[in-house]
Amino acid sequence: MFELKDWLSMFAGIIIAALGVLPLLASLKIGPSWFAFSISITVLAFIVAGAGFYLLIDAFSEIANSNSVGWMTALLGILFMAVGILRLFAAKMGLPEFMQFAWLNPMIYSIIFIIEGLFLMIACFAMEI
């Protein structure tokens, strides 16, 4: 039976995936121009880090249920959380330029959002297996 945490993961996955799909469609001239969000890179990095943390929390439930998808979810959660945090604080921490992820543009963030959203939607079902 699905619990509230499962539905929260599904809805969060839908919203995060939509944050990735809609701007991607607008950049490909498939959707209306209002799909192209004009969100700053800092806000995008916060969302990536937060969604990565939420993905990591869901991964613990998946791993506890002996689900092999949980390990992939955990790795992606750690990776995306690290990318978001390093993008936000790398310049202040004095890290080298290649670790500051300055090359991440909104198109790459859209792809990251789609991946995070899909794995959150998968987590809705994988936590119950």
Secondary structure by P-SEA (a helix, b strand, c coil): cccaaaaaaaaaaaaaaaacaaaaaaaaccccccccccccaaaaaaaaaaaaaaaaaaaaaaaaacccaaaaaaaaaaaaaaaaaaaacccccccccccccccccaaaaaaaaaaaaaaaaaaaccccc
